[in-house]
Amino acid sequence: MSASPDSRRRIEGPASPARLNFCEAVERLRRECGLFPGALVAPSKIEAGEQEEILRGERSLGVDAIYLLAGALGVAPEVLLEGVEWHPPIGHGSGWTITGGGQDG
């Protein structure tokens, strides 16, 4: 018996500020390129359901996905990470700092 698509979802709890910043950067660039929401599926080679979860901040992503999405948007991967800085955490913090980032920030 195969698993239903919903049972395979990997929602990973609250999204980190860094992940949300990444999602906002992808969405902003997609709009600037005049692409419709599903337009990144074919060029990124990331399945539609997985990509939707990534771009809603529900799934963390690895280096491969960052490069694939950057390539689909025609930008360098670091553009998608602008505004995200990591600092050693103080106390129990995450260590992530969002500085505004992106071309608008």
C-alpha positions in Angstrom: 0.0 0.0 0.0 1.4 3.4 -0.9 1.3 6.4 1.3 -1.1 9.2 0.4 0.5 12.5 -0.6 -0.6 14.1 2.7 1.0 11.5 4.8 4.4 12.2 3.2 4.3 15.9 4.0 7.2 17.1 6.2 5.8 20.1 7.9 8.5 21.1 10.3 6.9 23.3 12.9 7.3 27.1 13.0 9.4 28.4 10.2 12.6 30.2 11.2 13.0 33.9 10.4 15.8 32.9 7.9 13.5 30.4 6.1 10.7 33.0 5.9 13.1 35.6 4.6 14.2 33.1 1.9 10.5 32.4 0.9 9.9 36.2 0.6 12.9 36.6 -1.6 11.8 33.8 -3.9 8.3 35.2 -4.1 9.5 38.8 -4.7 11.8 37.7 -7.5 9.2 35.5 -9.1 6.8 38.4 -9.3 9.6 40.7 -10.6 10.2 38.2 -13.4 6.5 38.2 -14.2 6.1 34.5 -13.5 2.9 32.8 -12.3 3.1 30.9 -9.0 3.6 27.4 -10.6 6.2 28.6 -13.1 9.2 27.5 -11.1 8.3 23.8 -10.9 9.6 22.7 -14.3 12.9 24.8 -14.4 13.7 24.0 -10.7 12.9 20.3 -11.1 11.3 20.4 -7.6 7.9 18.7 -7.5 5.0 21.1 -7.2 3.8 19.9 -3.7 7.3 20.0 -2.3 8.0 23.4 -3.7 4.7 24.7 -2.3 5.7 23.5 1.2 9.2 25.1 0.8 7.8 28.4 -0.3 5.2 28.5 2.5 8.0 27.9 5.0 6.7 24.5 6.0 9.7 22.6 4.9 13.4 23.3 5.4 15.5 23.1 2.3 18.9 22.0 1.5 21.7 23.4 -0.7 20.4 21.6 -3.8 17.0 23.2 -3.5 18.5 26.7 -3.0 20.6 26.3 -6.2 17.7 24.9 -8.2 15.3 27.7 -7.2 18.0 30.3 -7.9 18.7 28.8 -11.3 15.0 28.8 -12.1 14.9 32.5 -11.2 18.1 33.3 -13.1 19.9 34.6 -10.0 22.9 33.6 -8.0 22.0 31.6 -4.9 23.3 34.2 -2.5 20.6 36.6 -3.8 18.0 34.4 -2.2 19.9 34.6 1.1 20.4 38.4 1.2 19.5 39.9 4.6 20.1 36.7 6.5 23.1 36.7 8.9 24.1 34.0 11.4 25.7 35.0 14.7 26.6 32.6 17.5 23.5 32.4 19.6 23.3 34.1 23.0 21.5 32.0 25.5 18.9 29.9 23.8 18.5 32.0 20.7 18.7 30.7 17.2 21.6 32.8 16.1 19.8 34.0 13.0 19.4 37.8 12.4 17.3 39.2 9.6 18.7 42.6 8.5 16.1 43.5 5.9 17.9 42.0 2.9 16.8 41.6 -0.6 17.0 44.3 -3.2 14.3 46.3 -1.4 16.1 46.2 2.0 
